[in-house]
Amino acid sequence: PKAAERADRRTLLQQVIDEAVKLYRLQLKTSAGTAARTYLSQKRRLNEAAWDRWDIGWSPDNAQAVVEHLRAKGISEDLMVASGVVAKSDSGRLYDRFHARIIFPIHDGRGRVVSLGGRSLDPNARAKYLNGPETDLFDKGRNLFNHAPAREAAGKGQTLIVAEGYMDVIALSEA
């Protein structure tokens, strides 16, 4: 029964993250995401197809946007915080942990989004990069970025490289 309860909770947390990713992907394509699109296309040379392939999004500079979106979907505050997408201030106010950041979903070996990484465009931000906290879905020591596509590519005999210093495995399955 406890294992089933943990599995049910993981499913709920997965739904929270999936809803957040939907919002972030949509925001990237709005006027609020203009600076993020410019950065991705000009500085990182990623086109819209790459944004879609990697589920890249934009969290607007509104710390309540994802909270309001998740509330509208009927998601409890407890699940929002437990997912790692939303944090709670010392005063008890909920806020988007990743607001005003380009969002890079972190997938598990099966391709499910288990956490998020965010990159600030503000040169004065306290942290340029921010990763989600450890959760019931995400164990930083057990998740490898790009694992699912790399695993699939390796199974097809395609070349893999490890980006030195980043522990990222990149599947060279496309030009």
C-alpha positions in Angstrom: 0.0 0.0 0.0 2.8 2.4 0.8 4.4 1.8 -2.6 1.1 2.4 -4.3 0.7 5.6 -2.4 4.2 6.8 -3.4 3.4 5.9 -7.0 0.2 7.9 -6.9 1.9 10.9 -5.4 4.6 10.7 -8.1 1.9 10.7 -10.8 0.3 13.8 -9.3 3.7 15.6 -9.1 4.4 14.6 -12.7 1.1 16.3 -13.7 2.1 19.5 -11.8 5.4 19.7 -13.7 3.7 18.9 -17.0 1.2 21.7 -16.5 4.0 24.1 -15.7 6.0 23.1 -18.8 2.9 23.7 -21.0 2.6 27.2 -19.6 6.3 28.0 -20.0 6.3 26.7 -23.6 3.4 28.9 -24.4 4.9 31.9 -22.7 8.1 31.6 -24.9 5.9 32.2 -28.0 4.2 35.4 -26.5 5.5 38.9 -26.5 6.7 38.3 -22.9 9.1 35.8 -24.3 10.7 38.0 -26.9 14.0 38.5 -25.1 14.2 34.7 -24.5 13.6 33.9 -28.1 16.2 36.4 -29.2 18.8 34.9 -26.8 18.0 31.4 -27.9 18.1 32.1 -31.6 21.0 34.6 -31.7 23.3 33.7 -28.8 22.6 29.9 -28.7 21.7 29.4 -32.3 18.6 27.3 -31.4 15.7 27.5 -33.8 12.0 26.9 -33.0 12.3 23.2 -33.9 15.0 22.8 -31.2 12.8 24.7 -28.7 10.0 22.3 -29.3 12.2 19.2 -29.3 13.7 20.1 -25.9 10.4 21.6 -24.5 12.2 24.9 -23.8 10.0 27.6 -22.4 10.0 31.0 -20.7 8.8 31.8 -17.2 7.6 35.4 -17.3 8.8 38.1 -14.9 5.7 37.5 -12.8 6.4 35.3 -9.7 2.6 34.5 -9.5 2.0 33.4 -13.1 2.6 29.7 -12.7 1.0 29.7 -9.2 -2.2 31.2 -10.7 -2.1 28.8 -13.7 -1.7 25.7 -11.4 -4.4 26.9 -9.1 -6.8 27.3 -12.1 -6.1 23.7 -12.9 -7.2 22.7 -9.3 -3.7 21.8 -8.1 -3.1 22.1 -4.4 -0.5 24.3 -2.9 1.1 21.3 -1.3 1.6 19.6 -4.7 2.9 22.8 -6.2 5.6 23.1 -3.6 6.4 19.4 -3.6 6.9 19.4 -7.3 9.8 21.9 -7.0 8.2 24.3 -9.5 6.8 26.6 -6.8 8.5 27.7 -3.6 7.2 29.2 -0.4 8.6 32.4 1.0 9.3 32.9 4.8 6.0 34.8 4.9 4.2 31.8 3.4 3.6 33.4 0.0 3.9 31.0 -3.0 6.0 32.1 -5.9 7.4 30.6 -9.2 10.9 29.4 -8.3 12.0 30.0 -11.9 10.3 33.4 -12.8 12.1 35.5 -15.4 14.1 32.6 -16.7 14.4 30.4 -19.8 13.2 27.0 -18.8 15.0 23.8 -19.7 13.0 20.7 -18.6 15.1 17.9 -17.1 13.8 14.5 -18.2 14.3 11.1 -16.6 15.5 8.0 -18.5 12.0 7.4 -19.8 11.6 10.9 -21.2 9.3 12.3 -18.4 10.0 15.8 -17.1 11.1 15.4 -13.5 12.5 18.8 -12.8 13.4 22.1 -14.4 16.5 24.2 -14.9 16.3 27.9 -15.5 18.7 30.4 -17.0 18.3 34.1 -16.1 18.9 36.7 -18.8 19.4 39.4 -16.2 23.2 40.0 -15.8 22.5 41.1 -12.2 20.6 38.0 -11.1 21.9 36.3 -8.0 22.2 33.1 -9.9 22.6 32.8 -13.7 21.4 29.1 -13.6 18.9 27.6 -11.2 18.0 24.0 -11.0 15.0 22.5 -9.2 15.4 21.1 -5.7 15.4 17.4 -4.8 11.9 16.0 -4.9 10.1 12.7 -4.9 10.6 12.8 -8.7 14.1 14.3 -9.0 17.3 13.0 -7.4 20.1 15.1 -8.7 22.6 12.3 -8.2 20.5 9.8 -10.3 19.5 12.0 -13.2 21.6 12.6 -16.3 20.7 15.4 -18.7 19.5 14.0 -22.1 19.5 10.5 -20.8 16.5 9.2 -22.7 17.5 10.5 -26.2 21.1 9.3 -25.6 19.9 5.9 -24.5 17.7 5.6 -27.6 20.6 6.7 -29.9 23.0 4.3 -28.3 20.6 1.5 -28.8 20.6 2.3 -32.5 24.4 2.3 -32.6 24.7 6.1 -33.0 27.7 8.1 -31.7 27.5 9.7 -28.3 29.8 12.3 -26.8 30.1 13.5 -23.2 30.5 17.2 -22.9 33.6 17.6 -20.7 32.9 19.2 -17.4 29.1 19.2 -17.7 28.3 15.5 -17.4 25.9 15.9 -20.3 25.4 13.1 -22.8 24.6 14.3 -26.2 23.2 12.0 -28.9 24.6 12.9 -32.3 21.5 11.5 -34.1 20.8 14.8 -36.0 23.0 17.3 -37.8 
